[in-house]
């Protein structure tokens, strides 16, 4: 039974309008910088023009229906940031604008537009790869819904809405051109994001800076990583891997960065620029022999190969540190023409200080910030709090020493993994230092239907309303984007929420918005997904280790997943104890829900297909859900193969292996049905940035390597980061993951036929050769989808999953 859109949306909308402006102690600490940024923001006319351009790109047919205005936060928003939606005073005149949207910045205006389209028109906006925008529910020009006479006022509870992770630039943005960046900045603004990282092109700035310190371009060839690995060379984890960078890359990325920054400033955003962390080229130690430069340890290189590992760190207490830090800030300001005064620096991200003396750590913090402040007197340090999550070095005395080394209000910490492992609770709100509550959610751009919607809907509010809260923002710090659109839709909205969200009611609206209508079967399906896939409470990191995309590199004798968890496929078990089990040889696949329930949800999705198959958003979700169910089924099938091997049943191993490989081929066919699951665009976008054939070859190798072996390997030893960046993409599934599994099964069968132990070295050697050959391959893959998603999903459900749903 169809649910009428207006009744649902208006009911939920009215429940949101009781919110009032709130603030925290933390906001008071950063108020001076907020005032400076308000004063330096782009002129209102420029912000309005930029916002109107976004509207025209999104909804050209309705661009005349809206009028935008920039307003004063103090006078009309109660001192904070807000947007106001009103009926246009002239709306009764034919051809006049119908809706007036006002906001403190261009971002607030566009967030208001998005709010109106969501809750008054029942529309939905997500990344193109995840289905894009559902705008068919918007009434025709001249018939837009009117708002209440007093209008709708929505205030931000806190000023900043942060976006990105230090590695998103490599896992997602590595090959973007301006066309793709423009779409992303539009999306950011519509989601209300006003504090994005802006890391593109920094290598060109470093090239100019290091020339002043007598370091040549050839000296830097071994310093920067390749295009797909720049995030880690910037952090000092590796050097040279995938490089050297051609000069065309430096020039092109700098030009691109200037466009990115210009657009962000035009919309009233506060882009965060990089700062000097101490990571220096090897040549610096010869030019400045007395400088305190330390060679760091191995970071995941197979043999500690000095060609790639063991980078150099300049001690922050050395006078040269401040000199280089100052030069880097000033060169950026000179090149870009302005700055927002916020700089990201993560000196200790996966690089532990050599001494745990609090006084020494304080001196490091003082020096790092001095490097920023000497280049920009209004500088603020933005630091990822990831180190406090994973490194036991950072006990309370060490944390306090670092956090209190900078004047209060000049350091903001990203509580990077707050939806799973919030540091603000255990650190007494970062010991009084302002922080941003962030959702990490995704690792390496892996594709997995996963989330913790209840934590997202409540966690930021609990932090905001806690006693003596130092929270100053909400953020999304995922390693990779373009997945799980429901998670990012809700998380973006939390930047404007003052109360916990009723997730069940919100999902009902989400369904109607995403597909343009809500029918009972799809509503029932999402009810299941909410309590299963999107209710992960086991505290595990969701790095996708499904067998298809992360094949275990071990002898079958080491494969000892708890049988009660996977046998009797789909039946819920005691999960918490099982998930804590792990071998040293490999990570087990993550399973936190009843698979039979998810298969039931897929059945309901397929049932809904006749009504919804014209919707691109539905087709994306259908392919993704089918993929999810098949992936977990493949894990079970693999265990059956190992069971048969242990019983020395060669016929059963052969039959089940063939079934597994057929499943992989079928999954590749499924993924080919939607543009969001294709390898081709990743490779082609890499090649399109090349200026010649050699660059094209290098860039494609970078793109292929990141999603397979990742880092270095020998002929007999795979990369320690193999499959970290795995992807469920048509092309890599069929042409790489399938043949890899086939090698393992062939060696498995041979060992049974010959009465021998499994030959690990043979398997590994052939697999590594397959990988290295695939990395160097130039085979082209489709950039557009092919196939009927509903037909293929229904076929695969009947072929593999129907018997498992009971």
N, C-alpha and C positions, 0 to 999 in steps of 0.2 A: 504494500500500500504506500503510495507516494505521500511524502510529508510536505506541506506547503512551506516554501522558503521564508516568506515575510514573518510569519508567526514565530518560527524558531529564532530567527536572527534578532528580531526586536525584543523578544523575551530575554535572550542572553545579553543583548546590548544594554538593556536597562539595568541588569545586574552588575554591569561594569562601571556605570556612571556615578556611583556613590563615592568613588575614590577622590581623595584630596591630596594636595602636594605634601610630600614628606621629605625629610632630610636626615642626615646623620652627622655625627661628629667628624667623620672623615671628610665630608663635603666641606665643612668649615675649614679644614686644614688646607684644602686645595682651592679655596675660593679666590685667592689672589690671582692664580693662573687663569681661572675661569674668567675673571674680569678682563685680564689682558687679552685672552683669546676672543672674547666678545667684541672688544674694541678693535681688534685687528681683522675681524672677519670681512669677507667680501661684501661690497655694497649691496643693499637689499635688491636693487634692480637687477644686478648680476645673478643673485641667488634665485630670484623669481624666474628669470630667463632660463637658467639652467634647469629649474624644476619643471618649467613648461616644456622644455625639450624632452625631458624624461616622459612626461605625460604623452607627448606626441608620438614617441617611439613605442610606448605601451598601448595606447588607445587612441590612434589618430582620428577615428570616427567621432570621438567624444571630446576632443581637445577644446572645442568652443564651449562646452558645457560647464567648465570649471574656471574660476578665477582664483589666483593665488596672491597672498599678501605676507610680507614679513612684519612681525609685530615686536613690541618690546616685552621682554620676559618679566621685568619688574612691574610694569603697569598692567599687563593683561594676563600674565600667567602666575601671579603671586610670587614672583622672585625666582622661579625655576624655569624649566623648559616645558613647552606644551604645544599642542595644536588645537585649533578651534574649527569646528565644522558648522556652517550656518547655511540656511537658505539664502540665495543671493537676493539682495533688495530689489533687483530689477527682473527677477525670474518670471514675473507675470507677463513681461513683454516678449513678443515673438522673436526668437533668435538670440535673446540675451542669455548670459550665463545662468545656470540653474543653481549651482552650488559654489559657495565661497569658503575656501580653506585658508586659514591663517596659521602661521607658525613662527617660532623664534628664529629658525634657520630654514634653508631649502630642504634639509633633511626632515625637519619636523613637518613641513608642508606636505612632503611626499609620504611620510608616515601617516599623516592625516588622510591623504588620498587613498592609501592602501586600506586604512581602517574603514573608510566609507565604502570602498568597493567590497570589502570582506563582509561587513556587518549590516550594510544597507542594501547591497546588490547581490550578495551571496557568491562572490567570485573568489578566485584562488590564484596565487602567484608563487611559482617555484622555479628552480633552475630548468633550463630547456631540456637538459639530459634526463631530468626526473619527471618529465611530462609537460613542463612549461606552464603557461598561464591558462586558466579556465575563465574566460571572459564572456562566454555565451549567455550567462545568466543576467548580464547587465541590460537593463531596459533600453529601448531605443532613445535616441536624442529627443529631448522634449518631454520625456516621461520618467526622468530619474526620480527616485524616492526622495521625498522631502523629510527633513529632520524636524524634531520638535522646535517650537518657536524660539525657545531660549538657546538653541544650539547645543552642540556636544563639545565639552571641554575635556581633554585628556592630557594629564600632566605626567611628566617623567618623575618617578619617585627619587631618582638619583641621576646625575648628569650624563654619565658615559655609557655607551653601548659599544663594547669592544668586539673586534673581529680579526680572526686568523691566529695561526700558530707560526713559530719561526720556520717550520718545515712545510707549511702549506704551499709556500712559494715554489717548492720543488715537486711535491706530490700532485699538485693540482694546476698551478699557474705556469709551470716551466716553459710551456710552448705558446703561451697566449700572445696574440697580436692586439692591436688597439680595438678592433671590432669586438673581440671577446671581452676585453677589459671594460669597454664601455657598457656592455650588458651587465657585467658584474657590479659595476659602480651604481648603475640604475637599480639593480636588485638590492644592494646594500642600503641605498637611500630609502627605498620603499619599505624595507624592514626596520628602518629607524637607526641603522648603524652609523655612528658618528666618530668612532675612534678605531679606524683600520690601520693595520701595519702597511707601510709603503716601502718595501725593500728592493723593488726592481731597480736594476741599473747601478747598484752601489759599487760594483767592481770597477766601473769607469771612474767613479770618484776616487776610489783607492789607488787607481793607476796614477791619477794626477797628484794625489797626496804623497805617494811613495817616491815619485820623481823628485820631490823636494828633499827627500832624505837619501838621494843618490842611489835609489834602487831602480834598475832598468826594467824595461818590459820583459826581456828574456828572463830576468830574475823572478818575475811574477808568473811565468808560464807554469812553473811547478807549484805555485802557491794556490791559485784558484782551481776549484774543481770544474768538471764539465757542466754543461747547462742543466742536466738533470740532478746534479749533486752539489749545487752551489750552497744550499742551506747548510750542509755539513762542513763545507770548507769555511764558510763564514763563522761557524761556531768552533772551529779549530779541532774538529773530529778527524778530518782527513785533509790531504792536499794532493792536487794533481790528478785525482781519479776522474777519468772521463774527459780530461783536458788534452792540450791547452786550449784556452779560449781564443778564437780568432779576433782580430781587431774589429771586424764587422759586428761581432756580438757586443763588444763594449759600446760601440757607437749606437747601434740599434736599440739596445736596452736603455741607454741614457735618454735617447729621444722619446722612447715609450714612457719612461718614468716621468718625464716632464709633462706629458699629456695626462697621465694618471693623476699627478699632483694638482695640475691645473683644474681638472674636473672636480676633484675632491674639494679643493678650496672654493670653487664656484658654488658648490652645493652647501657650503658651511660646515664641512667635515673637519676633523682634526687628525690629519694623517700622522702616524708615528714613524719617525725616521730612525735609522740605525745609529748606534754610537760605537766607539772603539772599545773592544772587550779585552784587548791584550794579545790577540792572535796575530802573529807577525810572520813575514817571509823568512826563510832560513838565511837569506843574504844579510839581514839586518844584524845578525850576530857578528859578522865579519866587518861590517862598516862601523859598528859601535861595539868593539870588543869588550869594553868595560861595563856595558849594560847588563842588567840582571835578567838574562833570558834563559828559560828552562825548557828542556825538551820533554814533552809530555809522553805518557805511556801509550801502548797500543790500544787502538779503538777498533776492535772487530776485524782487523786484518788477519788473514789465515796464519801467516808465519811471522807476523810483526814486520811485514815488508816495509823498510824505510822509504821505499819509493812512494808509498801512499800514506803511511801512518806516522804517528809520533811527531806531531806538529810542535811549533815553538810558541811559548807564551812569555810575553814581557811582563815582569813583575810590576804590579800596579804602584809599588812604592818607588820605582825608579823614575827619576825626573823626566826621562824620555817618554814615559807613558802619558803624562799630561800634555806634553808637547805634541805627540801624535794625535791624541784625543781632540785637542783644540784644533789642530789643522784639519781633521776630518769634518768636524762640525762646521767650521768656517767655509770649507770647500763646498759643502752641501748648500749652505745658505747662499754662497756666491753663485753656484750653478743653478739653483732653483729659484732664487730671488726672494724667498721667504721661508719661514719655518713656523710650525705650531708649538714649538718649544718642548715637545715630549719626545724622548729618545729611548729606544729599547737597547738594553745591554744585558747579556747573560754570560758573564765571564766564567761562572761556576756551573754552567749547565753541562753535566756529565764530565766536568773537570774539577776534581776535589782539590781544595787548597792544600799546600804541602804541610802546613802547620795548623793545629786547632786552637792555638792561643787566641782568646778573644781580642786582646789588644792588637795582635797582628791582623786579624780579620777586619777589625775596625779601621785600621790604617789602609787596608785594601779598598774598603768601601769609600773612604774619604778621597782616595786618589782617583778612583773610577769616576766619582761624581765631579771632582775638580776638573777632570779632562773635559767633561760636558760643559760645566759652568764657565770654564775659561773661554769656550767658543761661543756660548750663549748664556748671558747672565740670568735669563729667565728659565733655564733648562730644568726639566723634571725627568727623573729616571723611572722608566717603566721596566720592571723585571719579571720574568716568568718565575713562578714559585714552584716549578717542577722539581727543582733540587731538594726542596723540603719534603717532597713526597717519597722519593726513592733512595736518597743518599743518607745512611745512618750517621754520617759525619755531622749533620746539622742538628745537633741537640740544642736545647733552649739557650744555653750561654752563647753558642756560636750564631744561632739565629738572631738573637738580640744584638750581638755585636755588629752584624752586618746591617740589620734593619735600622738600628739607631745610629749608624755611622753618617747618615745623611740628615740634614735638617728636616724636621717634621713638615710634611706637606710637599717635600721635594722628591719623595720616593713613593711609587705606587706598585703594589705587588699583584700579579695575576694568580689567583687561587685556581690553578689551571685545571684541576680534576675534581672540582667541588661537588659534582653530582654523585661521585662515588667515594672520594677520599678528601673531604673538606678539611683544609688546614686551619681555616679561620676558627673552628671550634677548639682544636687542640692547642692553638697558639695564643689564646686570649686575644682573638682578632688581630693576629700578626703583631702582637705586643704594642698595640696602639698606632700602627702604621696603616694608612689607607690601602685598600685592596679592592679588586674587582672579582666578583663571583663568576667563575667561568665553567662552562660545560665543555669537556674535552671530547667525549663520545667516540670519536673515530681515530683509528691508527692507520697511517700509511695509505689512506684512501681505499682500504679493503671494503669489499661489498658484502654486507651482512645486515639482515633486517634485525635491528637491535636498538634498544633504548630503555630509559627509565623515566617514563613520562611523569609519574607521580613525584619523583625527586625534582624534576625540572619545574613542575607546577608549584612546588612548595619550598624548595631549598632556598632560592633567592629571597623569598619573602621572610623566611625564618632568619636569614642572615641580616636582612634589612631592618627588621623590627627587634632584633636582639638588643640587650642592654649595652649601651656605649658602643654601638655599631660604628665601625670605621669603614664600612663599605661605601664605595664611590661609583660603582658601575656594575653592569652585567655584561657577560661576554660569551662568545663562542670561540673556542680555541682548538677546534678539530684539526687533525693533521691532513685530512683530505675532505673535499666537499663533494657535492653532486651525488648524494645518497640519503636515504631515510628522510624524505621531505617533511613528514609529519613532525619529526623531532625538531627540525630547524624552524618550522612554522610556529610551533609552540614556544620554543626558546626565544625567538625574536620578539614575540609578543610580551614576554615577561619583562622586557625593558620598560613597558608602560603599565604594568600591573602593580597595584598596591596591596592586593589580597591574593591568597592562594586561589588557584583556578580549580574548578570542578572539572576534572579531566574527562569524566564520562560525558557530561553535557557538552564540553568543548569538542570532543570527538564527533558527536552527532552533527555539530555544525561543520566540522572539518570535512566530513563525508559529503555533505550537501554542497559545500563550496568547491571541493576538489573535483567532483564529478558533474556538478551542475544539477544534480538531483539526488535524492536519498530514497532508496528502496529497501524494503525490510531485509532481504537476503544479504545485501552489502553491509547494512547496519549490524546484523548478527555476526557477520564475518569480522568486522572491526572490533566488535565486543570481545571476540576471542583473541584477536591480535593484541588488544590492549592488555589483557591479563596474562599473555604468554610472551610473545616476542618483545613487547614493549614494557615488560615488567621484570626486568633482570635485576634481582636484588642480592646476587651471590657475591658481589664485590670483586669479581674477576675482571681483568682487563680483556676487552673484546678484540683481541688480535685474531683475525680469521685463520684458523689452522685446520680447516676442513681438508680431508685427504686429497680431494681433487686438486686444490690449489696449493697445498702445502704437504706434499707427499712425504711420509716418514722416511728419513734416510738412515734406516737401521735394519738389522737382521730381524726376521719375523719373531725370533725368540725374545726380542726386547719389547714386542708389542703386547702390552698387557693392560689394555683399557678395561675398566671394571665391566664384566659381562652383564651384570644385572642392570646396567644403565642402558645398554644398547640392544641386548636381546629382548625379545618380546617388544619389538620396536613400537614406540609410541606410548608405552605405558609409563606414567609418571613414577619416579623413584625418589629415594632420598638423595638430593642433589648436592647439598653443601659439602658433605664429606667426600663425595666422589670427585668434585671439581678441584679439591685441594691436592689430589694426587697428581704427581708429575714425575717423569723420569728425567735424567740428565741428558738423555739422547734426543728428545723431541718434546714439543708441547702437544698435549692432547687437544682434540677439537673441543670447543666450548659448547655445552648444551645446558640450558637453564630452564627448559620448558618441556611440556608434553608434546611430542611431535604429532601424535594422533589428533590432538586438538587443532594444531596448525593445518594439518591435512584437511580437517573438517572445514576450516576457514577457507582453504583453497577451493574446496568443493562449492562452497557458497559463493565465492568470487566467480567461479566458472558459471554457476547458475545465473548470476547477475549479468552475464555477458551479453545476452540478447538485448538488454536495455541500455548497457553502458559501453559496448565495444567501440562506438564512434569516438569515445573520449580518449585522448592521448594519455591523460593522467591515469585513467583506469588501466590502459594497456601497459603502462610502465609498472604499475603496482601488481598487475597480474603476472607479468614476466618475472618480476622480482620475487613474488611469493612462490611461484612455481619453482624457480631456481633454489630458493631457500629450502623448500621441502625435499627437492631432489638431492641437494647437497648433503643433507642429514641422512637421507636414505643411502647415499653412496658411502657414507661413513660406516653404516651398518653392514652394507654389502662387503666392504673391505674386511671387516671383522670376520664375516662368514668365510671369506677366502683364507684368512689366517687360521681359522678353526680347522678348515679342511686340510690345510697344509700340515698342521700339527697332527692330524689323524692320518697323514700320508696318503690322502685320497686324491691322486693326481687327476682323475677324471672330473671330480667336483671342482678342484682348483681351476682346471681348464675352462669348464663351463661357466663358473662364476666370474672368472677373469674376463671372459668374452662379454658377459653381461655388463660388467663394470665399464669396459671400454666402449660398449655400445651406448651405455648411459651417458658417458662423456661426450660422444658424438651427438647424441640427441640434445644434450644440454647446449652444445654449441649452436645447434639449429634453433633452439628456443631463444637464446640470447641474441641471435641475429635478427629477431623480430622487432627489436626496439633500438633506436639510436643511442639510448643511454647505456647500452651494453656492448659496444663495438670497440675493437682494438684499432681499426682503421683511422679514426679521427686523431687518436693519440700520436700515431706514427706520422701521419700526413702533416699535422700541425707542426711537428718537429722539423720535418724536411722543408716546410715552407719558409722557415726562418733562415735557412741556409742561403749563402750567396754563391756557392759553387758546388760541384759534385763531391769534393772532399769533405766540405762542411756537412753536406747532406748525409753522407755516409757516417760521419762522426756523430751527428745529432741523432740519427736513427739508432745507432748503437747505444747511445745514452738512454734513449727512450725504452728500448727493448731490455736493456740491462737492469734498469731500476725496478721493473716489474717481475724480474726472474731471479738472477743470481745476486743482484744488487751490488755486491762488493767483489773483491778479488778471490780467486780460487787457484788451486794447483790442479794437475791432471788427476790426482787421487783424493783431493780434499776440497769439498764444496765451501762456498762462502759461508761465513758465520751468520750472515744476514739474508741467506737465501729465502726467497718467498715472503720476506717481510712486506714487500710492496705488491703482493699478489692481487690479481684482478679477475673477477668473473666477467671476462669480455670474450665475445665471439671472435675467434681468430687465435688468441692465445690458449683458449680452452681446447680447441680442436687440434691445433698444430703444435702445441707444446705440452700442455698438461696430459693430453691423451697419450702421445708417444712416450712420454716419461713413464707413465704408469705401465705401458706395454712392456718396456724394458724390465721393470721390476718383476712383472708377472712371468715373463719369459725366463728370467734367471731363477725364479721360484720353481717353475715347472721343471726346468732342467735339473735343478738340485734334487727333486723327487725322482725323476727318471733315472738319474745317475747314482742315486743313493748317497749323495754328498750333502755336506752342510751348505747352507746358502752362501754364495760367493759375494760378500759385501763389496769387495774391491772391484769385481767385475761390473756389478750393478752401478756402483758409484762412478767408475771410470766412463762407462757408456753414457750414463746420465749427464755427467759433466760435459762430455764431448757434444752430446745433443744440445745442451744449453748454450755452450760457446758458439756452436754453429748457428743456432737460432738467433743469437745476439748479433751475429755478423750477416745474417740473411737480409736480402733486399726485397723479399716477397711483399707484394702489395695486398692490402685487405680493403674490403668495402667500407665506405664512409657513410653509407645510408642503409637503413634497415631493409630487410626482405623477409616476407612471410606473414601469415596471419596469426597474431599472438593468441587469440582465443582458440582457434582451431588446433594449434600446436600444443597449447597448454592443456586442452581437454584430452588430446591424444596421449600426452605424457602422463597425465593423471590416471587415465585408464590403464596404461601400459605398466606403470610402476607403483602407483600409490593407492589405487582404489581398495585393494585388499588390506591396506595398512590403516585405513581410516576408522575401522570398527573397534 
